[in-house]
């Protein structure tokens, strides 16, 4: 279905439901202060009726009809088709497919107390682990779909798996910009009638991010630092083409190496490729190694040098200047990286990290990246890191900026 036809379908759905509810629940009408407007994200839209909301997910083409529990519609309207699913809100409880799911969005919204199920212990949140260990969150077996029926909603980032009627696809990773991903907090907010909180958090994060971008643009150096964000897989090095990563480098005041080369992949078993790779690396100031590993703590500078097969490293300025980074600093027993969690909901912290990496001051403690050229290790996330009341919203970290 084309994008224009899909939007038209959603508009017709909104009108049909609005017509059904008109005159029956005027006292429950949505107030302007309860509305979230999508400003930056490209892949979801929100529409409001008197006693319902519709979320259009452009990633999977589905529409979610959210019906207020105190309306007449709640008892008599139910959808579960390939294109429409209905939910009664605010949801009483929910579960999460925790594989690559940024649960920090729920923490910022203050919704952890309603989280009652998760599919694995692979989660980069000390507070979620604390609730799990305390028996407040149960473990749900993904191979037994009937277990999910006990929850009002089940949120997942895996849109390819079989979907029950209460499944909702949460897709911030489909966005191509840091702020666009962060705005998906509004998607979750509508399920809990917490739009005001979602708006407040996103506005604070966005304002801080844009301010830090302006500060980074004012950094003075004769030339912008050249950054190579790359990864190694199956004998081949590749420079990233991921728009989010390229955007981070640009917003931090750097220049991506891929704008000056015409080849993105290099096979180290090919002598010509290896020679070209070494030549390119001799021109860069900062390297971010995103190579996947099962054991982040064991990935060191020696691992990187072995992977690039470099006997002579004298021309590598990024090693001389000790600027070789990885984004796996914060992880939970090597199972879950906070890069796919807290870094998604609070991109201003990632931007501050990269700005410090490109323009070192020594006055800022980097959160998500570790410098393996200096031998920096990983930080293990555990329940001891949860030192707050999980029943209230977690506040975003707003950095000083002027």
N, C-alpha and C positions, 0 to 999 in steps of 0.2 A: 504494500500500500504506500502511495506517495505521501510525503510529509504534509502537503496541503490537504489531501483527502483525510489523513489521520486527524489533523486538527479540526477539520469540518465535522468528522464523526464525533469527536469529543464535544464540540459545541452543541451538536444535536442532542447528545446524551444529557448535557447539562440542562438544556431547555426542557427536555422531556421530564427529567426528575423535578425540575423547578415547577413545572406545570402541575405535576402530581401533588406537590407539597403546598402549593399556593393556597393561602387562606386557612390552612389547618394548624400551622405552628408559627404564627407571626410573632408570638411572644418570645420564641427561641431564635429569632433572626440573628444572623452573624453581625457583630458590630465592626465598624471600620478598624478599630484598634486590635481586633482579633485576626486580621488578615496579613498574610505574608505575600509579598510580591517578589517574584524571581527577577533579579536584576542582572546577574552575570552568567549563571549557569545556562547551558544550552540544551540540556537533555531532560529537563522536566519542567512542567508547567502546572500551575494551580488555578483552579476555577472555584468560585464560591456561589452557593445558592443560599436560600433562607436557612435551611436546617441541614445542609450537606455541603460537602466539598468534593471536588474531583481532581485527582492528580493524574496527569498524563506523563507516562514514562516513555521518553522518545528512544531509549535504548532497546527496550523489548516490545514497544508498541502497545503496551497494556495501559488501561485506565483503571484507577482505583476509586470507587465510589465510597466515600466516608460519610456515614449517616450518624447524626447526633443521637445519643441513646435516649434522650427525653422527647424525641419526636415520634409521631405516629408512623412514619416511614420505617423506623427501626424494627418494628415488629412484623411488617408486612412486605418488606422489600429485601430480596436476596439475589445476588448475581454471582455466578461462578462459571465464566466462559473463557475462551481463549483470549478474549479482548477486554472483558470487564470482570472485576471482582469487587464485592462490596464488603465493607467492614463497619461495625458499630463502634463509635468513638465517644469519649476517649477510651482507648483500649485498657482493659483491666489488667492484662498481663501480656507478656510477649516472650519469644525465644529468638535466639540468634545463631546463625551458622557462622561460627567464629573464625573460619578459615579466611584470612585476609579481610576481616570485617573491622572497621574503625569504631569500636565501642565507645571511644572517647566522645563521640557525638552525643550519646545517651548520657554520659557523665555531665557534659556541659548543659544539657537540658534538665538535669535533675531527675532522670527517669530510671536510675539503677534499681530502685526499690520495686519496680514493676517487672524487671527482668527475672524470669523464673526458670529459663532453660537455655542451655548452650550445647553445641555439638561436640566440643572438645575443650581441653585445657589450654589450647593454643591461643592465648590472648595476652596482649601486651598492656595489661592494666592490673596494677596491684589491688585496686578496690574490687574489681570483678573477681579476682582470685580469692580475695578475702571473703566475699559473699558466698562463693562456691564452697570454700573450705568450711564455712559456717553453716552449710546446708540450706542457704536461702536461694541458691541457684542450683538446679539439677542438671545432670548430664543426660543428653538425649542422643539416642543411637540413630544416625542418619540412615542406616539400612532398614529402619522400622518406621516408615512414614506415619503410621497411625499414632505414634507418640506425639506428633506435633498438633494433633487435634485438640489437645487440652489447653492450647494457648489461643488468645484472641488474634494474634498475628505472629508470623515467623518471618524474620528479616534475613535476607541472604544477598550476597554479591554474585552468586553463581546462577545466572539466568538460564543456563543450559540444563540444569538438573530438572527432574520431574517436579511439577509444581502442584501442591494441594491448594484448596480454595483459600486458605489463610496465609499463603506465601506472598510476600511483597519483595520485589527486587529493588535493592538499594545500590545505585550505580555511580558513585562519585568518581570511580576510576575511569569512567568513560569520558570524563571531561579533559580538555587539553590545557587547562590553566590552574594554578594553585588556588586562586580565589573562587573560581568556578566549582572546584571540588569542595571547598569549605562551605559554599552556600547550600550544599545538600543537607545541612542541619535543618533547613526549613522543610525539607521533604519529611523528615522524621517528626518535626514539630507539629505538623497538621494531624498526625495520628493521635496525638495526646492533647490537642487544643492548647499547645504551648507556643503558639506563634509569636507572642510578645517576647518570650525569652529567646526564641530562635533569632528573631530580628535583632534583639539587643546584642547577642553574642556575635552574630555575623557582622553587624555594623562596627563593633569594636575591633574585631579582627581585621576587617577590610581597611578601616582608617589607619590602624597601626602598620599594616603591610604597606600601604601606599606611602605613608610617611617614611618608613625605612627605605623604600625604593628611592624616594627623593634624596635622602641622606647619602645612599650609596652612589647615586649619580653625581653627587658633589665631591666624591673622593678624588683627591688630586694625585695623579701619577702621570708620567710622560706618555705611557701607553696603557691601555686596558690589559689586565692579566688575561692570558690565553688559557682556557680551561679545556681539558680533554676528559669528558665523562664517557667512560668506556667499560666494557665487560668482556670476559673470556668464557667461551663455551665450546666444548668439543674441538679444541685445537685452533679456534678462530677468535681473534679479537675484533670487536666491532665498536664503533663510536655511536653513541646514542642518537637516536632520531626521535626520542620521546619528547613531545612538545613541552610537557610540564617541567622536565629537567632543564631543557634549553631556556625556558622562560625564567627559571630560578637564577641561572647563571647571568642572564642579561640584566635581571632586576637587581642582582647583587653588585653590578658594576663590572662584570667580566665579559669576555668575548668567547664564544664557542668555537672550538677548533674546526668543527665541521663546515663552517662557512668558507674555509680557505683550502679545503681538500676536495678531490673529486672521486674518492673511493672510500667506502665506509667500513669494509671488512678486510681482514688480513689473516691469512693462514700461516701459522708459524712454521709449518712443515715445508712451506714454499720459500726458498731463499730470497727470491725477489720481493715477496710480500714482507718478509721479516726485515729486510733492509729498508724498505719504504716505511714500515712502522717505526723502526728506530729513528729514522730521519725526522719523521713527524714529531715524535716524542722529544726530540732534541730542541724543538721550537716552542714547547709549551711551558707555562709557569706553574700550573696546578693540574694534578691528575685526580679524578674521582673514580675509584675502581669499584664498580657495581657487580663484580663477579659473584654469582650465587655459591654459597658453601653451606654444608650441613653444620659445620662447626665454626661460627664466626670468631670465637676466641683464638682459634688456631691459624687464622688467616693473618699473616704478617707481611712486612716488607719483603722478606725472603721469598714468600709465596708469590708475590707479584713479580719479582725479578726472575724467578724460575719460569713463570708463565710467559714473560716477554722474551725469554731466552737471550738475556743480555749479559755477555761476558764483560764488556766494557760499558760502564755506566757514567763515565766522566762527563759526557756532554749533556746529561739530563739535569737541567736547572731545577726541576721540581724536586729532585732528590738532594741536590746541593742546598736548596733553600728549605728543605724538609716540609714539603707540601704535597703529600700523598694521602688521600683520604678515602674512607669508606663510610657508608651511611647505616652500618649495622651496630652502632655503639650501644644502643638500648635494645635489649632483647630479653625474652622470657625463656630461659633454659634452651636457647637456640631454636625454640619452636616458633616464636612469633617476634617479628621486628616492629618496634614502635614507629618505624618509618612508614608502615602501612596503617598506622592507627593515629596516634597523637599528632604526627607530622601532617596528616591529611586535614584534620579539623582545625589545626593552628599553624597555618603556613607562615605566619609572621616569624615564628621561631626558627624555621628552616632558613628563611631569608636572612635573619640575623646571623645564623651559623655560617652561611656561605660568605656573607660580607666580612665576617671576622677571618675566615679562611683566606679570602682574597686580599684583604687589607688588615693584617694582624695588628692588634693594639695591645693584647695581653690583658685587657680590662673586661673581657666578656667570656663567660664559660660556655663553650659550645655544647649543645644538648644532643643532637642526633648524629653528628659526624665524629669520627676518631681519626687522628693523624697517625697512620702506621709508620710513617717515616720517623716519627718520634717514639715509636714503640707503645703508643696508647692502646689500652685494651678495651674490653666491653664492660657494660654495666648490666647486671642481671636484675630484672624486674621481679620483685616478690611482694608478698602481702605487707611486709614491713614498710613499704613505700606508701601505703594507704594510711595517712594520718589525719583524715578528715571525716566528717559526718557524711556518709554516702546517701543519706536521705535528702540532702539539699544539693542544689546544682554546684558543680565545680566551676570556679571562675576562670576565664581565659587569662593567660599570661600576657599582659600588655606591657611592652618594653618601653623604657624611656626613649623619646624621640623628639627632636626639635630641629 
